[in-house]
Amino acid sequence: MKPSFRLAQHPRRWPQPQSGPPAGYFEQLPTRIMAQVAVPARRRVSLAWLLQAPMSMRTCLASTLLLGTFAVSLWLGGGPAQPSPTPLARLDGVPQEQLMDYLLTSEAHVDMTDLAELPAQHLGITQQYLRPSASELTAALDDQPADDAALL
């Protein structure tokens, strides 16, 4: 078994005396610290040389800067955009069953004002199943309730 350790049994060793600071140390300390921390003075950038340059050099520099800006904007923009398909072409790509489901649901509120703005082209989807005559269209439109106040 280990003997128990008691601090009182061990003699103390007193620290060695340290030497004092050099003469004038505390008087010089703030200036030495500030010299290490101080920010170096900035050098001013001047464009005076540009104003003294000949007119041809300034014109060349301006046109180069403008052309470079244009080239960078085209490069970052990805060049000319590809034309998107027309709305009619996108509508032709939708399956007929999906269109009928959309029109028959209660969330789709299609009224006569929506249908009044028909495009000049014929829709590709209507050629398959709608072939009304002029008399059928007139009869269907006459059957629709009309609000006379809305027509004024």
Secondary structure, DSSP 8 states (H G I E B T S, - for coil): ------GGGS------------TTHHHHHHHHHHHHH----------HHHHHS-HHHHHHHHHHHHHHHHHHHHHHHTSS------HHHHHHTS-HHHHHHHHHSTT----HHHHHS--SS--TTHHHH----HHHHHHHHHHS---HHHH-
